[in-house]
Amino acid sequence: MPERDACLVVSAASWFEISEGSAASDLEQDEYRLRCRILVEGAQSIVAHIFGLADASGRFHRLVPPLLKPISKDKILREESWDRDVA
């Protein structure tokens, strides 16, 4: 499967596990939307470059540097499209 862009929605607990508690700890909310480029997709997990994180209002903030992380598919609540033309 080729690389693709996606917006993944994960629970707060999953985000803190993925980010290892280091990123965006000031954005306390129930769900996090992650702008990602999915590099590898397997049956149980994906490997993704995570470029941005949405705050509660839906505004994305860039992660510098982007995170390269494996994400278990059971941690993903849903996947949304990522329109690159929208900031």
Secondary structure, DSSP 8 states (H G I E B T S, - for coil): ---EEEEEEEEHHHHHHHTTT-S-TT---SEEEEEEEEEEE-SSEEEEEEEEEE-TTS-EEEEEEEEEEEEEGGGEEEEE---TT--
